[in-house]
Amino acid sequence: LASNNAPSSLCAFTAILYDPLPPEYRAQGHLSVPKPPHISNQVWNEALARNPDPKELAPVPLVGAPALHSRIVSQQEKANALAAHAKKLRETLQFLEKAARSSKDAIKHSNSEQEALRRRLLEIMRKVEIVRCMGQSTQRAEVGAQQRLGEMMQQVNQVGKSLADLEERGRQQARAWRMRGATMESQHSEAGAVSLQEEDKMALFNVLNDQRLGMERLGHIVKRDVRDVSILKDELNRASSGRVNALPPSGAAIFGGR
């Protein structure tokens, strides 16, 4: 240090750092920042030329160990403040994540309740419409819809009969193939004919087995189609049972349950 306790230009440790530009110099720019008296013109001009962000930063001289220590203490304080702020942000983030999960669960519950209320409202509206139409004459569109429903029921019944007949034919064909195979085996054993070669036996077995598997698959398909037809018939019966002509005479019986 010099005799007046000011930094000396002869100090062995000298460095130029960059701090945010002070507000009073932002209007004039970084060149308006005064040069410290203990810094030479050459060093100052070089620091101005190397400024990485002239609009936001200004060169600051760092001379001597006390200035370095003060700079380290200041940076440590800022680092501690930033660490505390980061910790607070993490705690806030954890709280927000917990609140988001709780809100998501609440939204799911609300959606399920809304769906239940919507179904209940539709059911009540249907019952109100039924009560409103009680005692009124059947309209032409309703008669046509009832006729089309009857035709659909007849078609469904025909399809069901056809599928049942096909299933029975498949069973009969499978039984016939089994009986034919047994008859052929008994004839060969009784007649004492020349025994088949192993390759012929294997080929015959594969053919019969493929036919058996095909009949089983056909039987499964027929059963599934019969099941689908049964479901369709139940839906049509349920739809036909809700006609206006088959309504109960009392409104209390309609609204008697949730």
DAPEZI-V460343 format. One record per helix or strand of 2 or more residues. SS is the DSSP state (a for helix, b for strand). FROM is the first residue (numbers start at 0). TO is the last residue. Records with the same first field share a line. If there is no record, write none. Layout:
BEGIN
SS=FROM-TO / FROM-TO
END
This chain:
BEGIN
b=13-19 / 56-62
a=22-24 / 29-31 / 40-48 / 63-132 / 139-190 / 197-240 / 243-245 / 250-253
END
